[in-house]
Every structure is written in structure tokens, then in C-alpha cells.
Amino acid sequence: MVTLFSLLTALPAVLALHMLKPELVLPVFSVLLFIEAALAVIAARLIHISDNAEDITLWDFAGGFTLIGCAAAVFGEPDQAALFLTEQGSPRAAPQP
């Protein structure tokens, strides 16, 4: 399970580094980690493991992904993420007097 989540994190992160502008990498990485946290929660709900397990569980993965995703969102610049989500090339209409 560790290998699966490592691949799900590393491969898109490497692709994002090569395909996106540097200022957009952290917001995209943050979203990726939140999606992986949701997948870990779904898998943890489907696979019932006793609560007294001493090993790392899927709930631990979900918490770790959420924590790191929040940190990436905090360190990323929100202005750059907003620019990514808005249309940049479209002309704006002139305001009416």
C-alpha cells in the first residue's frame, strides 16, 4: 500500500514539475494530495482493520496526505492559483458610464 501511494504521489508530481510553471506546482500538488487523502479514506472505509492495529493504517495515510496538502496550499501563492483558474487571454468589456 505504501508503494502504491508513493507512486500515486511521485509520478504526477514529477509530471507537474516538467509541464507547469513553477509557481503552479504547489497548488496542483496540494490538490493532488487532497485527492489522494480522499482515496485513502475510501479505501480505509472499504477495508476494515481493527482499531488497535500497531502498524500504519490507511487512516494514517489519509491524515498525512491532508497535512502535507495543507502545507503545500499554505506555501503556495494563492494569486498564482487564481491566475491559473481564470481566463487570461479574453478581452474584458469596457465599463459603461
Phi and psi restraints in degrees (value plus and minus 20) as a CYANA .aco file:
   2 VAL   PHI     -82.6   -42.6
   2 VAL   PSI     -61.3   -21.3
   3 THR   PHI     -84.5   -44.5
   3 THR   PSI     -61.5   -21.5
   4 LEU   PHI     -81.4   -41.4
   4 LEU   PSI     -69.2   -29.2
   5 PHE   PHI     -89.0   -49.0
   5 PHE   PSI     -49.7    -9.7
   6 SER   PHI     -85.7   -45.7
   6 SER   PSI     -63.4   -23.4
   7 LEU   PHI     -87.2   -47.2
   7 LEU   PSI     -59.1   -19.1
   8 LEU   PHI     -86.5   -46.5
   8 LEU   PSI     -42.0    -2.0
   9 THR   PHI    -111.9   -71.9
   9 THR   PSI     -65.2   -25.2
  10 ALA   PHI     -92.6   -52.6
  10 ALA   PSI     -64.9   -24.9
  11 LEU   PHI     -82.8   -42.8
  11 LEU   PSI     -70.2   -30.2
  12 PRO   PHI     -85.6   -45.6
  12 PRO   PSI     -50.8   -10.8
  13 ALA   PHI     -86.6   -46.6
  13 ALA   PSI     -61.2   -21.2
  14 VAL   PHI     -86.6   -46.6
  14 VAL   PSI     -62.4   -22.4
  15 LEU   PHI     -82.8   -42.8
  15 LEU   PSI     -59.6   -19.6
  16 ALA   PHI     -85.0   -45.0
  16 ALA   PSI     -57.1   -17.1
  17 LEU   PHI     -82.8   -42.8
  17 LEU   PSI     -54.9   -14.9
  18 HIS   PHI    -108.3   -68.3
  18 HIS   PSI     -45.2    -5.2
  19 MET   PHI    -121.9   -81.9
  19 MET   PSI     -43.8    -3.8
  20 LEU   PHI    -127.3   -87.3
  20 LEU   PSI     142.6   182.6
  21 LYS   PHI     -86.3   -46.3
  21 LYS   PSI     129.9   169.9
  22 PRO   PHI     -78.3   -38.3
  22 PRO   PSI     -53.1   -13.1
  23 GLU   PHI     -94.7   -54.7
  23 GLU   PSI     -31.7     8.3
  24 LEU   PHI    -117.4   -77.4
  24 LEU   PSI     -26.7    13.3
  25 VAL   PHI     -86.1   -46.1
  25 VAL   PSI     -65.3   -25.3
  26 LEU   PHI     -85.9   -45.9
  26 LEU   PSI     -63.7   -23.7
  27 PRO   PHI     -81.8   -41.8
  27 PRO   PSI     -59.4   -19.4
  28 VAL   PHI     -87.9   -47.9
  28 VAL   PSI     -60.3   -20.3
  29 PHE   PHI     -84.5   -44.5
  29 PHE   PSI     -57.3   -17.3
  30 SER   PHI     -82.8   -42.8
  30 SER   PSI     -66.4   -26.4
  31 VAL   PHI     -83.0   -43.0
  31 VAL   PSI     -61.1   -21.1
  32 LEU   PHI     -79.5   -39.5
  32 LEU   PSI     -62.7   -22.7
  33 LEU   PHI     -89.5   -49.5
  33 LEU   PSI     -54.8   -14.8
  34 PHE   PHI     -86.5   -46.5
  34 PHE   PSI     -57.2   -17.2
  35 ILE   PHI     -86.0   -46.0
  35 ILE   PSI     -62.1   -22.1
  36 GLU   PHI     -86.2   -46.2
  36 GLU   PSI     -55.0   -15.0
  37 ALA   PHI     -83.2   -43.2
  37 ALA   PSI     -61.6   -21.6
  38 ALA   PHI     -84.2   -44.2
  38 ALA   PSI     -60.3   -20.3
  39 LEU   PHI     -84.4   -44.4
  39 LEU   PSI     -58.6   -18.6
  40 ALA   PHI     -86.3   -46.3
  40 ALA   PSI     -57.3   -17.3
  41 VAL   PHI     -86.4   -46.4
  41 VAL   PSI     -63.0   -23.0
  42 ILE   PHI     -82.1   -42.1
  42 ILE   PSI     -64.3   -24.3
  43 ALA   PHI     -85.3   -45.3
  43 ALA   PSI     -57.6   -17.6
  44 ALA   PHI     -87.0   -47.0
  44 ALA   PSI     -54.5   -14.5
  45 ARG   PHI     -90.8   -50.8
  45 ARG   PSI     -54.0   -14.0
  46 LEU   PHI     -98.2   -58.2
  46 LEU   PSI     -55.1   -15.1
  47 ILE   PHI    -121.0   -81.0
  47 ILE   PSI      87.8   127.8
  48 HIS   PHI    -107.1   -67.1
  48 HIS   PSI      97.1   137.1
  49 ILE   PHI    -137.8   -97.8
  49 ILE   PSI     123.1   163.1
  50 SER   PHI     -79.7   -39.7
  50 SER   PSI     130.0   170.0
  51 ASP   PHI     -91.8   -51.8
  51 ASP   PSI     -37.1     2.9
  52 ASN   PHI    -117.6   -77.6
  52 ASN   PSI       3.0    43.0
  53 ALA   PHI     -86.6   -46.6
  53 ALA   PSI     114.7   154.7
  54 GLU   PHI    -108.7   -68.7
  54 GLU   PSI     -34.7     5.3
  55 ASP   PHI    -104.6   -64.6
  55 ASP   PSI     153.2   193.2
  56 ILE   PHI     -92.6   -52.6
  56 ILE   PSI     111.5   151.5
  57 THR   PHI    -128.1   -88.1
  57 THR   PSI     155.6   195.6
  58 LEU   PHI     -86.2   -46.2
  58 LEU   PSI     -47.5    -7.5
  59 TRP   PHI     -84.9   -44.9
  59 TRP   PSI     -55.3   -15.3
  60 ASP   PHI     -85.2   -45.2
  60 ASP   PSI     -60.7   -20.7
  61 PHE   PHI     -81.3   -41.3
  61 PHE   PSI     -64.9   -24.9
  62 ALA   PHI     -81.4   -41.4
  62 ALA   PSI     -62.8   -22.8
  63 GLY   PHI     -85.3   -45.3
  63 GLY   PSI     -60.6   -20.6
  64 GLY   PHI     -85.4   -45.4
  64 GLY   PSI     -63.8   -23.8
  65 PHE   PHI     -82.5   -42.5
  65 PHE   PSI     -60.1   -20.1
  66 THR   PHI     -86.0   -46.0
  66 THR   PSI     -63.6   -23.6
  67 LEU   PHI     -82.2   -42.2
  67 LEU   PSI     -66.5   -26.5
  68 ILE   PHI     -89.9   -49.9
  68 ILE   PSI     -55.3   -15.3
  69 GLY   PHI     -83.7   -43.7
  69 GLY   PSI     -59.8   -19.8
  70 CYS   PHI     -85.1   -45.1
  70 CYS   PSI     -60.6   -20.6
  71 ALA   PHI     -84.6   -44.6
  71 ALA   PSI     -61.2   -21.2
  72 ALA   PHI     -85.0   -45.0
  72 ALA   PSI     -57.2   -17.2
  73 ALA   PHI     -87.8   -47.8
  73 ALA   PSI     -56.3   -16.3
  74 VAL   PHI     -90.4   -50.4
  74 VAL   PSI     -61.6   -21.6
  75 PHE   PHI     -97.9   -57.9
  75 PHE   PSI     -43.4    -3.4
  76 GLY   PHI     -94.5   -54.5
  76 GLY   PSI     132.8   172.8
  77 GLU   PHI    -108.5   -68.5
  77 GLU   PSI     103.3   143.3
  78 PRO   PHI     -86.2   -46.2
  78 PRO   PSI     -46.6    -6.6
  79 ASP   PHI     -83.4   -43.4
  79 ASP   PSI     -58.8   -18.8
  80 GLN   PHI     -89.1   -49.1
  80 GLN   PSI     -58.3   -18.3
  81 ALA   PHI     -86.6   -46.6
  81 ALA   PSI     -57.2   -17.2
  82 ALA   PHI     -86.3   -46.3
  82 ALA   PSI     -58.2   -18.2
  83 LEU   PHI     -84.6   -44.6
  83 LEU   PSI     -54.6   -14.6
  84 PHE   PHI     -85.8   -45.8
  84 PHE   PSI     -53.5   -13.5
  85 LEU   PHI    -108.8   -68.8
  85 LEU   PSI     -33.4     6.6
  86 THR   PHI    -120.9   -80.9
  86 THR   PSI     139.8   179.8
  87 GLU   PHI    -101.6   -61.6
  87 GLU   PSI     108.3   148.3
  88 GLN   PHI    -118.0   -78.0
  88 GLN   PSI     -49.0    -9.0
  89 GLY   PHI    -112.0   -72.0
  89 GLY   PSI     -28.1    11.9
  90 SER   PHI    -101.2   -61.2
  90 SER   PSI     113.9   153.9
  91 PRO   PHI     -92.9   -52.9
  91 PRO   PSI     124.0   164.0
  92 ARG   PHI    -113.8   -73.8
  92 ARG   PSI     126.6   166.6
  93 ALA   PHI     -92.4   -52.4
  93 ALA   PSI     122.3   162.3
  94 ALA   PHI     -90.2   -50.2
  94 ALA   PSI     121.0   161.0
  95 PRO   PHI     -87.0   -47.0
  95 PRO   PSI     122.5   162.5
  96 GLN   PHI     -99.5   -59.5
  96 GLN   PSI     117.5   157.5
